[in-house]
Amino acid sequence: MNEAKNISDSLTLADMQQIVDNWIKTVGVRYFSPLTNMAILAEETGEVARQMARIYGDQSFKPGEQPELADELADLLWVTVAIANQTGVDLTDAFRRNIEKKTRRDAMRHKNNQKLNN
C-alpha cells in the first residue's frame, strides 16, 4: 500500500502520528530505540542547518547539490513524530499547551522588544 496516496492535504497532528506509527510498524518493521531516534533528530537538525546556510546564509551549494529544505524539514518532523509516538506524547495536546504557555509568557514581551520594533 502506498501511504503517500492516502494522505490528505489537511493532516492533523493526530493523523501524522497515526501515519508514522503505521509506516514504522509495517514498512519500518519496528521503532528504533529512543536514543537512536534522538541521534537521528540531531542529524536531521544538522541537515536543516546546512540547507539554511546555503539558501539564506553565505555558503553555496556544492556541485550537484540542490536545495531540499522542504524534504529536510519533513525528515525533522518525521523523527519528532516518531519520538512522540514511542514516548506516549500526544502532539495535539502538547502543541495546544505549548501555545497557551507562550501566549501567557510572551503576551507583551515581543511587543515591548525594541529590537523587533525598529
C-alpha positions as CSV (number, residue, x, y, z in Angstrom):
1,M,0.0,0.0,0.0
2,N,1.3,3.4,-0.9
3,E,0.8,5.6,2.2
4,A,1.5,8.8,0.3
5,K,-1.5,8.4,-1.9
6,N,-3.8,8.2,1.1
7,I,-2.5,11.4,2.8
8,S,-5.0,14.3,2.8
9,D,-3.9,17.8,2.2
10,S,-5.2,18.8,5.6
11,L,-3.5,16.5,8.1
12,T,-3.9,16.9,11.8
13,L,-1.1,16.1,14.2
14,A,-3.0,13.1,15.3
15,D,-3.2,12.0,11.6
16,M,0.6,12.4,11.3
17,Q,1.2,10.4,14.5
18,Q,-1.0,7.5,13.2
19,I,0.6,7.6,9.7
20,V,4.1,7.4,11.1
21,D,3.1,4.7,13.5
22,N,1.5,2.6,10.7
23,W,4.5,3.1,8.4
24,I,7.0,2.2,11.1
25,K,5.1,-1.0,12.1
26,T,4.7,-2.2,8.5
27,V,7.5,-0.8,6.3
28,G,10.0,0.0,9.0
29,V,9.4,-3.2,11.0
30,R,9.7,-1.5,14.4
31,Y,10.7,1.7,16.1
32,F,14.4,2.5,16.6
33,S,15.3,3.0,20.3
34,P,14.5,6.4,21.7
35,L,18.2,7.1,22.0
36,T,18.8,6.2,18.3
37,N,15.9,8.5,17.3
38,M,17.4,11.3,19.4
39,A,20.6,10.9,17.4
40,I,18.6,10.9,14.2
41,L,16.9,14.1,15.3
42,A,20.2,15.8,15.8
43,E,21.4,14.6,12.4
44,E,18.3,15.9,10.7
45,T,18.6,19.2,12.5
46,G,22.1,19.5,11.1
47,E,20.8,18.8,7.6
48,V,18.2,21.6,8.0
49,A,21.0,23.9,9.2
50,R,23.1,23.0,6.1
51,Q,20.2,23.9,3.8
52,M,19.5,27.2,5.7
53,A,23.2,28.1,5.5
54,R,23.3,27.5,1.8
55,I,19.9,29.0,0.9
56,Y,19.8,32.0,3.2
57,G,23.4,32.3,4.5
58,D,26.8,32.9,3.0
59,Q,27.6,29.3,1.9
60,S,26.9,28.0,-1.6
61,F,25.8,24.6,-2.7
62,K,28.5,22.1,-3.7
63,P,28.4,21.0,-7.4
64,G,25.4,18.6,-7.8
65,E,23.7,19.7,-4.5
66,Q,20.2,21.0,-4.7
67,P,18.0,23.0,-2.3
68,E,16.0,20.4,-0.4
69,L,14.8,22.4,2.7
70,A,11.2,21.1,2.5
71,D,12.4,17.5,2.4
72,E,14.8,18.1,5.3
73,L,12.1,19.8,7.4
74,A,9.8,16.8,6.7
75,D,12.6,14.5,7.9
76,L,12.8,16.5,11.1
77,L,9.1,16.4,11.6
78,W,9.0,12.6,10.9
79,V,11.5,11.8,13.6
80,T,9.9,14.2,16.0
81,V,6.6,12.4,15.5
82,A,8.3,9.0,15.9
83,I,9.8,10.1,19.2
84,A,6.4,11.4,20.4
85,N,4.8,8.1,19.5
86,Q,7.3,5.9,21.2
87,T,7.3,8.1,24.4
88,G,3.5,8.5,24.6
89,V,3.3,12.2,23.8
90,D,0.0,13.4,22.2
91,L,1.4,16.1,19.9
92,T,-2.0,17.8,19.6
93,D,-2.3,18.3,23.3
94,A,1.3,19.2,23.7
95,F,1.2,21.8,21.0
96,R,-2.0,23.3,22.4
97,R,-0.5,23.6,25.9
98,N,2.8,25.0,24.4
99,I,0.9,27.8,22.5
100,E,-1.0,28.6,25.7
101,K,2.2,28.8,27.7
102,K,3.9,31.0,25.1
103,T,0.9,33.3,24.8
104,R,0.8,33.8,28.6
105,R,4.5,34.2,29.0
106,D,5.1,36.4,26.0
107,A,1.9,38.5,25.9
108,M,3.9,41.8,25.9
109,R,7.5,40.6,25.7
110,H,7.8,40.8,21.9
111,K,5.7,43.9,21.6
112,N,8.0,45.7,24.1
113,N,11.2,44.4,22.5
114,Q,12.9,47.5,20.9
115,K,14.9,45.2,18.7
116,L,11.7,44.0,17.0
117,N,10.2,47.4,16.7
118,N,12.9,49.2,14.7
